[in-house]
């Protein structure tokens, strides 16, 4: 069971599962005047940014 949980944590990290909560925390701490995007807005912008700058991704 421990290996399954470790595998799930690994996949969550690889797929960016904690990126949105971490980004919200960053905004609240460093930029309290900025509006917090919804999770779908965050992912939409993140994927659009990756499409605009393909050199930053692995494949």
PDB file of N, CA, C, O and CB in Angstrom:
ATOM      1  N   UNK A   1       0.817  -1.191   0.000  1.00  0.00           N
ATOM      2  CA  UNK A   1       0.000   0.000   0.000  1.00  0.00           C
ATOM      3  C   UNK A   1       0.865   1.261   0.000  1.00  0.00           C
ATOM      4  O   UNK A   1       0.527   2.261  -0.633  1.00  0.00           O
ATOM      5  CB  UNK A   1      -0.932  -0.005   1.200  1.00  0.00           C
ATOM      6  N   UNK A   2       1.975   1.194   0.715  1.00  0.00           N
ATOM      7  CA  UNK A   2       2.878   2.338   0.777  1.00  0.00           C
ATOM      8  C   UNK A   2       3.420   2.684  -0.611  1.00  0.00           C
ATOM      9  O   UNK A   2       3.549   3.857  -0.961  1.00  0.00           O
ATOM     10  CB  UNK A   2       4.035   2.051   1.742  1.00  0.00           C
ATOM     11  N   UNK A   3       3.731   1.660  -1.389  1.00  0.00           N
ATOM     12  CA  UNK A   3       4.247   1.880  -2.742  1.00  0.00           C
ATOM     13  C   UNK A   3       3.189   2.516  -3.638  1.00  0.00           C
ATOM     14  O   UNK A   3       3.512   3.356  -4.478  1.00  0.00           O
ATOM     15  CB  UNK A   3       4.726   0.556  -3.353  1.00  0.00           C
ATOM     16  N   UNK A   4       1.940   2.125  -3.469  1.00  0.00           N
ATOM     17  CA  UNK A   4       0.853   2.710  -4.266  1.00  0.00           C
ATOM     18  C   UNK A   4       0.708   4.190  -3.940  1.00  0.00           C
ATOM     19  O   UNK A   4       0.570   5.021  -4.838  1.00  0.00           O
ATOM     20  CB  UNK A   4      -0.484   1.969  -4.007  1.00  0.00           C
ATOM     21  N   UNK A   5       0.741   4.518  -2.641  1.00  0.00           N
ATOM     22  CA  UNK A   5       0.635   5.934  -2.249  1.00  0.00           C
ATOM     23  C   UNK A   5       1.822   6.742  -2.756  1.00  0.00           C
ATOM     24  O   UNK A   5       1.659   7.874  -3.212  1.00  0.00           O
ATOM     25  CB  UNK A   5       0.536   6.061  -0.724  1.00  0.00           C
ATOM     26  N   UNK A   6       3.004   6.165  -2.677  1.00  0.00           N
ATOM     27  CA  UNK A   6       4.194   6.853  -3.179  1.00  0.00           C
ATOM     28  C   UNK A   6       4.085   7.067  -4.685  1.00  0.00           C
ATOM     29  O   UNK A   6       4.442   8.129  -5.195  1.00  0.00           O
ATOM     30  CB  UNK A   6       5.470   6.053  -2.842  1.00  0.00           C
ATOM     31  N   UNK A   7       3.595   6.059  -5.390  1.00  0.00           N
ATOM     32  CA  UNK A   7       3.400   6.198  -6.836  1.00  0.00           C
ATOM     33  C   UNK A   7       2.370   7.260  -7.167  1.00  0.00           C
ATOM     34  O   UNK A   7       2.545   8.020  -8.119  1.00  0.00           O
ATOM     35  CB  UNK A   7       2.977   4.872  -7.441  1.00  0.00           C
ATOM     36  N   UNK A   8       1.299   7.322  -6.390  1.00  0.00           N
ATOM     37  CA  UNK A   8       0.268   8.342  -6.615  1.00  0.00           C
ATOM     38  C   UNK A   8       0.822   9.738  -6.357  1.00  0.00           C
ATOM     39  O   UNK A   8       0.542  10.665  -7.117  1.00  0.00           O
ATOM     40  CB  UNK A   8      -0.955   8.083  -5.712  1.00  0.00           C
ATOM     41  N   UNK A   9       1.605   9.897  -5.293  1.00  0.00           N
ATOM     42  CA  UNK A   9       2.220  11.207  -5.008  1.00  0.00           C
ATOM     43  C   UNK A   9       3.174  11.614  -6.128  1.00  0.00           C
ATOM     44  O   UNK A   9       3.209  12.775  -6.536  1.00  0.00           O
ATOM     45  CB  UNK A   9       2.976  11.173  -3.659  1.00  0.00           C
ATOM     46  N   UNK A  10       3.941  10.652  -6.618  1.00  0.00           N
ATOM     47  CA  UNK A  10       4.876  10.926  -7.707  1.00  0.00           C
ATOM     48  C   UNK A  10       4.132  11.387  -8.962  1.00  0.00           C
ATOM     49  O   UNK A  10       4.500  12.391  -9.572  1.00  0.00           O
ATOM     50  CB  UNK A  10       5.717   9.678  -8.018  1.00  0.00           C
ATOM     51  N   UNK A  11       3.097  10.659  -9.340  1.00  0.00           N
ATOM     52  CA  UNK A  11       2.332  11.024 -10.540  1.00  0.00           C
ATOM     53  C   UNK A  11       1.658  12.384 -10.365  1.00  0.00           C
ATOM     54  O   UNK A  11       1.607  13.172 -11.309  1.00  0.00           O
ATOM     55  CB  UNK A  11       1.272   9.945 -10.854  1.00  0.00           C
ATOM     56  N   UNK A  12       1.148  12.665  -9.187  1.00  0.00           N
ATOM     57  CA  UNK A  12       0.538  13.954  -8.906  1.00  0.00           C
ATOM     58  C   UNK A  12       1.565  15.073  -9.099  1.00  0.00           C
ATOM     59  O   UNK A  12       1.252  16.114  -9.676  1.00  0.00           O
ATOM     60  CB  UNK A  12      -0.035  13.982  -7.474  1.00  0.00           C
ATOM     61  N   UNK A  13       2.782  14.855  -8.617  1.00  0.00           N
ATOM     62  CA  UNK A  13       3.833  15.860  -8.768  1.00  0.00           C
ATOM     63  C   UNK A  13       4.232  16.031 -10.229  1.00  0.00           C
ATOM     64  O   UNK A  13       4.408  17.156 -10.697  1.00  0.00           O
ATOM     65  CB  UNK A  13       5.054  15.479  -7.935  1.00  0.00           C
ATOM     66  N   UNK A  14       4.374  14.926 -10.949  1.00  0.00           N
ATOM     67  CA  UNK A  14       4.772  14.986 -12.360  1.00  0.00           C
ATOM     68  C   UNK A  14       3.715  15.706 -13.191  1.00  0.00           C
ATOM     69  O   UNK A  14       4.047  16.476 -14.092  1.00  0.00           O
ATOM     70  CB  UNK A  14       5.007  13.570 -12.915  1.00  0.00           C
ATOM     71  N   UNK A  15       2.457  15.457 -12.890  1.00  0.00           N
ATOM     72  CA  UNK A  15       1.366  16.041 -13.671  1.00  0.00           C
ATOM     73  C   UNK A  15       0.975  17.439 -13.207  1.00  0.00           C
ATOM     74  O   UNK A  15       0.082  18.054 -13.790  1.00  0.00           O
ATOM     75  CB  UNK A  15       0.164  15.145 -13.610  1.00  0.00           C
ATOM     76  N   UNK A  16       1.629  17.950 -12.168  1.00  0.00           N
ATOM     77  CA  UNK A  16       1.360  19.318 -11.732  1.00  0.00           C
ATOM     78  C   UNK A  16       0.159  19.469 -10.827  1.00  0.00           C
ATOM     79  O   UNK A  16      -0.467  20.529 -10.804  1.00  0.00           O
ATOM     80  CB  UNK A  16       1.173  20.176 -12.908  1.00  0.00           C
ATOM     81  N   UNK A  17      -0.176  18.436 -10.083  1.00  0.00           N
ATOM     82  CA  UNK A  17      -1.362  18.461  -9.238  1.00  0.00           C
ATOM     83  C   UNK A  17      -1.350  19.519  -8.153  1.00  0.00           C
ATOM     84  O   UNK A  17      -2.412  19.977  -7.732  1.00  0.00           O
ATOM     85  CB  UNK A  17      -1.537  17.147  -8.612  1.00  0.00           C
ATOM     86  N   UNK A  18      -0.179  19.916  -7.693  1.00  0.00           N
ATOM     87  CA  UNK A  18      -0.097  20.926  -6.636  1.00  0.00           C
ATOM     88  C   UNK A  18       0.236  22.313  -7.173  1.00  0.00           C
ATOM     89  O   UNK A  18       0.410  23.245  -6.388  1.00  0.00           O
ATOM     90  CB  UNK A  18       0.940  20.519  -5.615  1.00  0.00           C
ATOM     91  N   UNK A  19       0.327  22.470  -8.474  1.00  0.00           N
ATOM     92  CA  UNK A  19       0.732  23.751  -9.044  1.00  0.00           C
ATOM     93  C   UNK A  19      -0.268  24.867  -8.775  1.00  0.00           C
ATOM     94  O   UNK A  19       0.127  25.971  -8.400  1.00  0.00           O
ATOM     95  CB  UNK A  19       0.931  23.608 -10.523  1.00  0.00           C
ATOM     96  N   UNK A  20      -1.548  24.597  -8.958  1.00  0.00           N
ATOM     97  CA  UNK A  20      -2.550  25.648  -8.752  1.00  0.00           C
ATOM     98  C   UNK A  20      -2.604  26.096  -7.292  1.00  0.00           C
ATOM     99  O   UNK A  20      -2.544  27.300  -7.039  1.00  0.00           O
ATOM    100  CB  UNK A  20      -3.930  25.158  -9.195  1.00  0.00           C
ATOM    101  N   UNK A  21      -2.716  25.187  -6.319  1.00  0.00           N
ATOM    102  CA  UNK A  21      -2.725  25.653  -4.923  1.00  0.00           C
ATOM    103  C   UNK A  21      -1.455  26.413  -4.550  1.00  0.00           C
ATOM    104  O   UNK A  21      -1.512  27.385  -3.797  1.00  0.00           O
ATOM    105  CB  UNK A  21      -2.899  24.471  -3.984  1.00  0.00           C
ATOM    106  N   UNK A  22      -0.320  25.978  -5.070  1.00  0.00           N
ATOM    107  CA  UNK A  22       0.941  26.670  -4.798  1.00  0.00           C
ATOM    108  C   UNK A  22       0.928  28.070  -5.413  1.00  0.00           C
ATOM    109  O   UNK A  22       1.421  29.020  -4.805  1.00  0.00           O
ATOM    110  CB  UNK A  22       2.134  25.857  -5.345  1.00  0.00           C
ATOM    111  N   UNK A  23       0.365  28.199  -6.618  1.00  0.00           N
ATOM    112  CA  UNK A  23       0.275  29.494  -7.283  1.00  0.00           C
ATOM    113  C   UNK A  23      -0.645  30.440  -6.513  1.00  0.00           C
ATOM    114  O   UNK A  23      -0.333  31.619  -6.350  1.00  0.00           O
ATOM    115  CB  UNK A  23      -0.226  29.322  -8.723  1.00  0.00           C
ATOM    116  N   UNK A  24      -1.776  29.922  -6.043  1.00  0.00           N
ATOM    117  CA  UNK A  24      -2.706  30.743  -5.257  1.00  0.00           C
ATOM    118  C   UNK A  24      -2.024  31.227  -3.983  1.00  0.00           C
ATOM    119  O   UNK A  24      -2.154  32.392  -3.607  1.00  0.00           O
ATOM    120  CB  UNK A  24      -3.991  29.945  -4.911  1.00  0.00           C
ATOM    121  N   UNK A  25      -1.305  30.339  -3.326  1.00  0.00           N
ATOM    122  CA  UNK A  25      -0.577  30.719  -2.116  1.00  0.00           C
ATOM    123  C   UNK A  25       0.438  31.813  -2.426  1.00  0.00           C
ATOM    124  O   UNK A  25       0.566  32.772  -1.664  1.00  0.00           O
ATOM    125  CB  UNK A  25       0.130  29.496  -1.501  1.00  0.00           C
ATOM    126  N   UNK A  26       1.158  31.679  -3.536  1.00  0.00           N
ATOM    127  CA  UNK A  26       2.132  32.688  -3.958  1.00  0.00           C
ATOM    128  C   UNK A  26       1.453  34.037  -4.197  1.00  0.00           C
ATOM    129  O   UNK A  26       1.934  35.072  -3.736  1.00  0.00           O
ATOM    130  CB  UNK A  26       2.860  32.229  -5.235  1.00  0.00           C
ATOM    131  N   UNK A  27       0.329  34.015  -4.923  1.00  0.00           N
ATOM    132  CA  UNK A  27      -0.378  35.269  -5.191  1.00  0.00           C
ATOM    133  C   UNK A  27      -0.827  35.944  -3.904  1.00  0.00           C
ATOM    134  O   UNK A  27      -0.670  37.155  -3.749  1.00  0.00           O
ATOM    135  CB  UNK A  27      -1.582  35.015  -6.090  1.00  0.00           C
ATOM    136  N   UNK A  28      -1.378  35.178  -2.992  1.00  0.00           N
ATOM    137  CA  UNK A  28      -1.860  35.759  -1.730  1.00  0.00           C
ATOM    138  C   UNK A  28      -0.725  36.345  -0.910  1.00  0.00           C
ATOM    139  O   UNK A  28      -0.898  37.372  -0.255  1.00  0.00           O
ATOM    140  CB  UNK A  28      -2.594  34.706  -0.909  1.00  0.00           C
ATOM    141  N   UNK A  29       0.425  35.707  -0.940  1.00  0.00           N
ATOM    142  CA  UNK A  29       1.559  36.171  -0.147  1.00  0.00           C
ATOM    143  C   UNK A  29       2.284  37.343  -0.800  1.00  0.00           C
ATOM    144  O   UNK A  29       2.589  38.334  -0.137  1.00  0.00           O
ATOM    145  CB  UNK A  29       2.530  35.035   0.076  1.00  0.00           C
ATOM    146  N   UNK A  30       2.558  37.232  -2.101  1.00  0.00           N
ATOM    147  CA  UNK A  30       3.400  38.223  -2.782  1.00  0.00           C
ATOM    148  C   UNK A  30       2.627  39.302  -3.534  1.00  0.00           C
ATOM    149  O   UNK A  30       3.135  40.408  -3.720  1.00  0.00           O
ATOM    150  CB  UNK A  30       4.301  37.527  -3.737  1.00  0.00           C
ATOM    151  N   UNK A  31       1.412  38.996  -3.965  1.00  0.00           N
ATOM    152  CA  UNK A  31       0.623  39.926  -4.777  1.00  0.00           C
ATOM    153  C   UNK A  31      -0.817  39.975  -4.274  1.00  0.00           C
ATOM    154  O   UNK A  31      -1.731  39.592  -5.005  1.00  0.00           O
ATOM    155  CB  UNK A  31       0.657  39.515  -6.268  1.00  0.00           C
ATOM    156  N   UNK A  32      -1.040  40.436  -3.047  1.00  0.00           N
ATOM    157  CA  UNK A  32      -2.397  40.389  -2.478  1.00  0.00           C
ATOM    158  C   UNK A  32      -3.414  41.249  -3.223  1.00  0.00           C
ATOM    159  O   UNK A  32      -4.619  41.054  -3.062  1.00  0.00           O
ATOM    160  CB  UNK A  32      -2.352  40.823  -1.043  1.00  0.00           C
ATOM    161  N   UNK A  33      -2.951  42.191  -4.030  1.00  0.00           N
ATOM    162  CA  UNK A  33      -3.867  43.059  -4.773  1.00  0.00           C
ATOM    163  C   UNK A  33      -4.371  42.414  -6.068  1.00  0.00           C
ATOM    164  O   UNK A  33      -5.357  42.878  -6.640  1.00  0.00           O
ATOM    165  CB  UNK A  33      -3.179  44.374  -5.096  1.00  0.00           C
ATOM    166  N   UNK A  34      -3.718  41.362  -6.530  1.00  0.00           N
ATOM    167  CA  UNK A  34      -4.137  40.698  -7.772  1.00  0.00           C
ATOM    168  C   UNK A  34      -5.318  39.770  -7.529  1.00  0.00           C
ATOM    169  O   UNK A  34      -5.425  39.156  -6.468  1.00  0.00           O
ATOM    170  CB  UNK A  34      -2.972  39.910  -8.378  1.00  0.00           C
ATOM    171  N   UNK A  35      -6.207  39.669  -8.520  1.00  0.00           N
ATOM    172  CA  UNK A  35      -7.318  38.714  -8.373  1.00  0.00           C
ATOM    173  C   UNK A  35      -6.808  37.276  -8.511  1.00  0.00           C
ATOM    174  O   UNK A  35      -5.860  37.009  -9.250  1.00  0.00           O
ATOM    175  CB  UNK A  35      -8.425  38.996  -9.430  1.00  0.00           C
ATOM    176  N   UNK A  36      -7.441  36.375  -7.802  1.00  0.00           N
ATOM    177  CA  UNK A  36      -7.091  34.954  -7.865  1.00  0.00           C
ATOM    178  C   UNK A  36      -7.875  34.324  -9.016  1.00  0.00           C
ATOM    179  O   UNK A  36      -9.105  34.353  -9.006  1.00  0.00           O
ATOM    180  CB  UNK A  36      -7.399  34.224  -6.502  1.00  0.00           C
ATOM    181  N   UNK A  37      -7.185  33.756 -10.007  1.00  0.00           N
ATOM    182  CA  UNK A  37      -7.920  33.117 -11.110  1.00  0.00           C
ATOM    183  C   UNK A  37      -8.570  31.818 -10.638  1.00  0.00           C
ATOM    184  O   UNK A  37      -8.135  31.209  -9.661  1.00  0.00           O
ATOM    185  CB  UNK A  37      -6.974  32.836 -12.306  1.00  0.00           C
ATOM    186  N   UNK A  38      -9.602  31.413 -11.337  1.00  0.00           N
ATOM    187  CA  UNK A  38     -10.173  30.097 -11.052  1.00  0.00           C
ATOM    188  C   UNK A  38      -9.168  29.041 -11.503  1.00  0.00           C
ATOM    189  O   UNK A  38      -8.225  29.341 -12.235  1.00  0.00           O
ATOM    190  CB  UNK A  38     -11.563  29.905 -11.768  1.00  0.00           C
ATOM    191  N   UNK A  39      -9.377  27.819 -11.066  1.00  0.00           N
ATOM    192  CA  UNK A  39      -8.450  26.764 -11.458  1.00  0.00           C
ATOM    193  C   UNK A  39      -8.462  26.542 -12.964  1.00  0.00           C
ATOM    194  O   UNK A  39      -7.413  26.299 -13.560  1.00  0.00           O
ATOM    195  CB  UNK A  39      -8.792  25.467 -10.740  1.00  0.00           C
ATOM    196  N   UNK A  40      -9.640  26.624 -13.588  1.00  0.00           N
ATOM    197  CA  UNK A  40      -9.690  26.436 -15.046  1.00  0.00           C
ATOM    198  C   UNK A  40      -9.006  27.598 -15.767  1.00  0.00           C
ATOM    199  O   UNK A  40      -8.359  27.382 -16.792  1.00  0.00           O
ATOM    200  CB  UNK A  40     -11.154  26.303 -15.525  1.00  0.00           C
ATOM    201  N   UNK A  41      -9.136  28.821 -15.256  1.00  0.00           N
ATOM    202  CA  UNK A  41      -8.431  29.960 -15.864  1.00  0.00           C
ATOM    203  C   UNK A  41      -6.921  29.776 -15.742  1.00  0.00           C
ATOM    204  O   UNK A  41      -6.174  30.055 -16.680  1.00  0.00           O
ATOM    205  CB  UNK A  41      -8.864  31.290 -15.198  1.00  0.00           C
ATOM    206  N   UNK A  42      -6.482  29.306 -14.578  1.00  0.00           N
ATOM    207  CA  UNK A  42      -5.058  29.066 -14.359  1.00  0.00           C
ATOM    208  C   UNK A  42      -4.509  28.068 -15.381  1.00  0.00           C
ATOM    209  O   UNK A  42      -3.490  28.320 -16.025  1.00  0.00           O
ATOM    210  CB  UNK A  42      -4.816  28.551 -12.930  1.00  0.00           C
ATOM    211  N   UNK A  43      -5.205  26.919 -15.522  1.00  0.00           N
ATOM    212  CA  UNK A  43      -4.718  25.895 -16.439  1.00  0.00           C
ATOM    213  C   UNK A  43      -4.808  26.351 -17.894  1.00  0.00           C
ATOM    214  O   UNK A  43      -3.934  26.028 -18.698  1.00  0.00           O
ATOM    215  CB  UNK A  43      -5.506  24.606 -16.249  1.00  0.00           C
ATOM    216  N   UNK A  44      -5.845  27.092 -18.233  1.00  0.00           N
ATOM    217  CA  UNK A  44      -5.981  27.605 -19.602  1.00  0.00           C
ATOM    218  C   UNK A  44      -4.789  28.503 -19.936  1.00  0.00           C
ATOM    219  O   UNK A  44      -4.190  28.375 -21.004  1.00  0.00           O
ATOM    220  CB  UNK A  44      -7.318  28.388 -19.770  1.00  0.00           C
ATOM    221  N   UNK A  45      -4.447  29.415 -19.018  1.00  0.00           N
ATOM    222  CA  UNK A  45      -3.319  30.316 -19.253  1.00  0.00           C
ATOM    223  C   UNK A  45      -1.997  29.553 -19.262  1.00  0.00           C
ATOM    224  O   UNK A  45      -1.112  29.858 -20.062  1.00  0.00           O
ATOM    225  CB  UNK A  45      -3.285  31.416 -18.187  1.00  0.00           C
ATOM    226  N   UNK A  46      -1.861  28.589 -18.401  1.00  0.00           N
ATOM    227  CA  UNK A  46      -0.618  27.810 -18.356  1.00  0.00           C
ATOM    228  C   UNK A  46      -0.394  27.044 -19.653  1.00  0.00           C
ATOM    229  O   UNK A  46       0.722  27.017 -20.172  1.00  0.00           O
ATOM    230  CB  UNK A  46      -0.643  26.837 -17.176  1.00  0.00           C
ATOM    231  N   UNK A  47      -1.452  26.419 -20.183  1.00  0.00           N
ATOM    232  CA  UNK A  47      -1.321  25.695 -21.454  1.00  0.00           C
ATOM    233  C   UNK A  47      -1.097  26.659 -22.614  1.00  0.00           C
ATOM    234  O   UNK A  47      -0.342  26.348 -23.535  1.00  0.00           O
ATOM    235  CB  UNK A  47      -2.570  24.839 -21.716  1.00  0.00           C
ATOM    236  N   UNK A  48      -1.737  27.816 -22.583  1.00  0.00           N
ATOM    237  CA  UNK A  48      -1.524  28.816 -23.632  1.00  0.00           C
ATOM    238  C   UNK A  48      -0.080  29.311 -23.596  1.00  0.00           C
ATOM    239  O   UNK A  48       0.537  29.500 -24.645  1.00  0.00           O
ATOM    240  CB  UNK A  48      -2.507  30.003 -23.467  1.00  0.00           C
ATOM    241  N   UNK A  49       0.457  29.521 -22.402  1.00  0.00           N
ATOM    242  CA  UNK A  49       1.848  29.961 -22.278  1.00  0.00           C
ATOM    243  C   UNK A  49       2.803  28.891 -22.809  1.00  0.00           C
ATOM    244  O   UNK A  49       3.798  29.219 -23.456  1.00  0.00           O
ATOM    245  CB  UNK A  49       2.181  30.289 -20.808  1.00  0.00           C
ATOM    246  N   UNK A  50       2.512  27.624 -22.545  1.00  0.00           N
ATOM    247  CA  UNK A  50       3.355  26.538 -23.061  1.00  0.00           C
ATOM    248  C   UNK A  50       3.290  26.484 -24.584  1.00  0.00           C
ATOM    249  O   UNK A  50       4.295  26.196 -25.234  1.00  0.00           O
ATOM    250  CB  UNK A  50       2.922  25.183 -22.464  1.00  0.00           C
ATOM    251  N   UNK A  51       2.123  26.755 -25.157  1.00  0.00           N
ATOM    252  CA  UNK A  51       1.994  26.769 -26.617  1.00  0.00           C
ATOM    253  C   UNK A  51       2.752  27.945 -27.227  1.00  0.00           C
ATOM    254  O   UNK A  51       3.330  27.821 -28.307  1.00  0.00           O
ATOM    255  CB  UNK A  51       0.515  26.832 -27.022  1.00  0.00           C
ATOM    256  N   UNK A  52       2.749  29.087 -26.538  1.00  0.00           N
ATOM    257  CA  UNK A  52       3.466  30.264 -27.038  1.00  0.00           C
ATOM    258  C   UNK A  52       4.978  30.088 -26.958  1.00  0.00           C
ATOM    259  O   UNK A  52       5.713  30.664 -27.760  1.00  0.00           O
ATOM    260  CB  UNK A  52       3.053  31.501 -26.256  1.00  0.00           C
ATOM    261  N   UNK A  53       5.442  29.301 -26.004  1.00  0.00           N
ATOM    262  CA  UNK A  53       6.872  29.138 -25.786  1.00  0.00           C
ATOM    263  C   UNK A  53       7.205  27.644 -25.678  1.00  0.00           C
ATOM    264  O   UNK A  53       7.455  27.152 -24.578  1.00  0.00           O
ATOM    265  CB  UNK A  53       7.324  29.901 -24.508  1.00  0.00           C
ATOM    266  N   UNK A  54       7.214  26.921 -26.797  1.00  0.00           N
ATOM    267  CA  UNK A  54       7.402  25.461 -26.748  1.00  0.00           C
ATOM    268  C   UNK A  54       8.786  25.019 -26.281  1.00  0.00           C
ATOM    269  O   UNK A  54       8.971  23.846 -25.957  1.00  0.00           O
ATOM    270  CB  UNK A  54       7.144  24.883 -28.103  1.00  0.00           C
ATOM    271  N   UNK A  55       9.749  25.914 -26.239  1.00  0.00           N
ATOM    272  CA  UNK A  55      11.087  25.541 -25.790  1.00  0.00           C
ATOM    273  C   UNK A  55      11.168  25.219 -24.314  1.00  0.00           C
ATOM    274  O   UNK A  55      12.175  24.677 -23.858  1.00  0.00           O
ATOM    275  CB  UNK A  55      12.041  26.633 -26.101  1.00  0.00           C
ATOM    276  N   UNK A  56      10.123  25.543 -23.548  1.00  0.00           N
ATOM    277  CA  UNK A  56      10.166  25.305 -22.108  1.00  0.00           C
ATOM    278  C   UNK A  56       9.624  23.947 -21.704  1.00  0.00           C
ATOM    279  O   UNK A  56       9.645  23.610 -20.521  1.00  0.00           O
ATOM    280  CB  UNK A  56       9.401  26.368 -21.399  1.00  0.00           C
ATOM    281  N   UNK A  57       9.142  23.164 -22.646  1.00  0.00           N
ATOM    282  CA  UNK A  57       8.607  21.852 -22.270  1.00  0.00           C
ATOM    283  C   UNK A  57       9.517  20.741 -22.785  1.00  0.00           C
ATOM    284  O   UNK A  57      10.386  20.963 -23.627  1.00  0.00           O
ATOM    285  CB  UNK A  57       7.174  21.669 -22.819  1.00  0.00           C
ATOM    286  N   UNK A  58       9.298  19.571 -22.271  1.00  0.00           N
ATOM    287  CA  UNK A  58      10.213  18.468 -22.577  1.00  0.00           C
ATOM    288  C   UNK A  58       9.944  17.823 -23.933  1.00  0.00           C
ATOM    289  O   UNK A  58      10.875  17.319 -24.561  1.00  0.00           O
ATOM    290  CB  UNK A  58      10.122  17.419 -21.501  1.00  0.00           C
ATOM    291  N   UNK A  59       8.690  17.827 -24.405  1.00  0.00           N
ATOM    292  CA  UNK A  59       8.409  17.112 -25.651  1.00  0.00           C
ATOM    293  C   UNK A  59       7.274  17.740 -26.430  1.00  0.00           C
ATOM    294  O   UNK A  59       6.918  17.253 -27.503  1.00  0.00           O
ATOM    295  CB  UNK A  59       8.081  15.670 -25.362  1.00  0.00           C
TER     296      UNK A  59
END
